């Protein structure tokens, strides 16, 4: 009889302990959770940086507006390093497929223009004469018409560096352009092949530096590369940066270009 009473008492105590344990670990459904702390607001793109539209016009940045570039000494293909020139609000990226010899570049960036730039840049430090050429492929053929891929020589990696570039826009325009010195406004010679009106895009573009003379080369449909238009003159201090880059033309939205069969030679007259 006593053992029965003891067992009954133990069972009651066990059930009571289990109930206390369940209450202590169950969610407190009757109590509201503490509100989360304020989220860190994302950086906002300045109004001047948005591209042209029926209701908006992109204008030059304020003269004192700069962002330090983010530089990565990470080799990729034939290039020694990469940079997000001007540090667009969306971090850029790049990859290289050795089997196809193609670089895929993802980048935001309000522009490569005016007095400062924002773009992903794959570069190599060089001196002397240079030949650079590449095939250009836009995976999204219907993307923004003013996005542009560039073959560019820059004095340094600052956002307002002296530079000269050959550019192909999403809508087909090609130009040779230069920023004559640090912080100055870009100047260019534009060549329009119809773009969205005729669907004409150059298959391959090139740039050649011979002393202080820099010329644009193109192949519209796969024919041999040929110089197009007169050269520009710009003197660089040695050494300088040479490479390929891309910007979406949107300050806070990334896009993609594929750059293939890149030729980079430390001599003039090698573009092909």
C-alpha positions, 0 to 999 in steps of 0.5 A, spaced: 500 500 500 505 504 501 509 503 495 503 504 491 502 511 494 509 513 493 509 511 486 502 515 485 506 521 489 512 521 484 508 520 478 504 527 480 510 530 481 513 528 475 507 531 471 507 537 475 515 538 473 513 537 466 508 542 465 512 547 468 518 545 463 513 546 457 510 552 460 517 555 460 519 553 453 513 554 449 512 561 445 509 567 449 504 568 444 500 573 448 506 578 448 508 582 442 516 581 440 520 588 441 520 592 434 527 591 430 531 597 430 531 602 425 534 599 418 540 602 415 538 606 409 541 605 403 545 610 400 541 614 395 543 616 388 543 623 387 538 626 382 543 628 377 546 621 376 540 618 373 540 617 366 536 621 361 528 620 360 522 623 358 522 627 364 529 627 366 536 629 364 542 627 366 547 633 368 554 633 370 556 632 377 558 637 382 565 639 381 567 637 388 563 630 388 568 624 388 568 617 391 574 613 392 575 607 387 575 600 390 581 597 388 583 589 388 589 586 386 586 580 384 589 578 377 583 576 372 585 573 365 591 577 362 589 583 367 593 584 373 587 587 377 580 590 378 577 596 380 570 599 381 572 606 379 568 611 383 565 606 387 558 605 384 552 604 389 552 597 387 559 593 387 561 590 381 564 584 379 568 580 373 569 573 371 573 570 366 572 563 362 579 561 359 575 556 355 572 561 351 577 567 352 571 571 355 570 576 360 563 577 363 563 584 367 557 586 371 557 593 373 552 599 375 555 606 374 552 613 372 557 614 367 564 614 364 563 621 362 563 629 364 568 630 370 568 623 373 567 616 372 563 610 375 565 603 372 568 596 373 575 596 370 580 590 369 587 593 368 594 592 367 600 597 368 604 598 362 608 603 359 610 605 352 606 603 346 599 599 346 595 595 342 588 593 345 582 590 341 576 586 343 569 583 341 563 586 344 557 582 346 551 585 350 547 579 353 541 583 353 540 586 346 534 590 349 538 594 355 539 601 356 542 604 349 547 609 353 550 603 357 557 602 354 563 598 354 570 601 354 577 600 352 581 605 356 588 608 358 588 611 364 593 615 368 591 613 375 585 609 378 582 616 381 574 617 379 577 623 375 583 621 372 586 623 365 584 618 360 582 616 353 577 611 351 574 607 345 567 606 347 561 602 344 554 604 347 548 599 347 545 602 342 551 602 337 554 608 337 562 608 338 566 614 340 573 616 341 574 620 347 579 623 352 579 627 359 585 631 357 587 632 364 585 630 371 578 633 373 576 636 366 570 634 362 570 629 357 571 631 349 569 626 344 569 624 336 562 620 335 561 615 330 553 613 329 552 606 325 544 607 326 544 603 333 537 602 335 534 605 328 538 600 324 540 594 329 548 595 327 553 594 332 560 593 331 563 586 332 570 588 334 573 595 337 580 597 338 585 602 340 592 603 339 597 608 342 603 610 338 607 615 342 602 620 344 597 619 338 591 614 340 587 611 334 580 608 334 579 601 330 573 597 328 570 591 325 563 592 323 561 585 321 568 581 322 572 584 316 579 586 318 580 591 323 581 598 320 582 605 323 576 609 323 577 617 323 583 621 325 587 619 332 587 624 338 593 626 342 594 625 349 600 625 353 601 620 359 606 619 364 609 612 365 606 608 367 599 608 366 593 603 366 590 599 360 584 595 360 577 594 359 571 596 363 563 597 363 558 601 366 550 600 366 549 608 366 544 607 372 547 609 378 544 604 382 542 598 377 547 593 375 548 590 367 552 585 364 557 585 358 561 580 355 568 582 352 571 576 348 578 575 344 582 580 348 588 582 344 593 586 349 600 588 346 605 592 348 606 595 341 603 599 336 600 596 330 598 590 333 590 591 333 587 585 329 
